[in-house]
Amino acid sequence: MTKMAKQTAVPADSQQRPNASTWNLLRRIHRDEEGAVSIETILIIAAIAIPILIFIIKFGWPRIKAWFNQGMQELEGGMDDAAGA
């Protein structure tokens, strides 16, 4: 290699190491707590919603299903009456 080529050559490991501006960006992101508040809010909502959904599916679903099936039977009966008239 010539003297000029040695000065402009980039070491192989320097491309893998983050530079100072990348470190500053990572530090700034790490200190930012706005995202943490959003995640905490989502976790609180999930902690409230999941037990409610489990209760509705376990105890409410048979009633909802029976109500829906009754409505469908009434609708089918009304269609049969209208077709026969």
Buried (B, 14 or more C-beta within 10 A) or exposed (E): EEEEEEEEEEEEEEEEEEEEEEEEEEEEEEEEEEEEEEEEEEEEEEEEEEEEEEEEEEEEEEEEEEEEEEEEEEEEEEEEEEEEE
